[in-house]
Amino acid sequence: MILDFEPGDKVINPSNKNWGKGQVQSIIKEKVTVNFENVGKKVINTENIELIKINE
């Protein structure tokens, strides 16, 4: 799987919208570290959870 994310990209987790908007911090293989406005940093395994890139 090729991830279309770069550090600084804004994303949301559609299955946890209450986390708010997030900013991608780092990408290592299928793991994306995102700093969400309501819950802080989360490491997302993109094989299990889909992130959607948003434009602001």
C-alpha positions in Angstrom: 0.0 0.0 0.0 1.3 3.4 -0.9 0.3 6.2 1.5 -0.5 9.6 0.1 0.5 11.5 3.3 3.3 13.8 4.2 4.2 15.4 7.5 2.1 18.5 7.9 -0.9 17.1 6.0 -4.3 17.7 7.7 -6.4 14.6 8.2 -9.5 13.2 10.0 -10.3 9.7 11.2 -13.9 9.2 9.9 -14.5 6.4 12.4 -13.6 8.8 15.3 -14.7 12.2 14.2 -14.8 13.5 17.8 -11.0 13.3 17.7 -11.1 16.5 15.6 -8.7 17.5 12.8 -5.2 16.1 13.0 -1.9 16.9 11.6 0.5 14.2 10.3 3.7 14.2 12.3 5.6 11.2 10.8 5.1 8.2 8.6 7.0 4.9 9.2 5.9 2.1 6.9 2.1 1.7 7.5 2.1 3.6 10.8 1.2 7.3 10.7 1.6 9.4 13.8 -1.0 12.1 13.9 -1.5 14.9 16.5 -5.3 15.3 16.8 -6.8 18.5 18.3 -9.1 16.8 20.8 -7.1 13.7 21.8 -3.4 14.5 21.2 -1.0 12.2 19.5 -2.1 8.8 18.1 -0.2 6.2 16.1 -2.6 5.0 13.4 -2.0 1.7 11.6 -3.3 2.5 8.1 -3.9 -1.2 7.4 -6.7 -1.1 10.0 -7.9 2.5 10.1 -8.5 4.8 7.1 -7.4 8.4 7.4 -8.9 11.0 5.0 -6.8 14.0 4.0 -8.6 17.4 4.2 -7.8 20.8 2.8 -8.0 23.9 4.9 
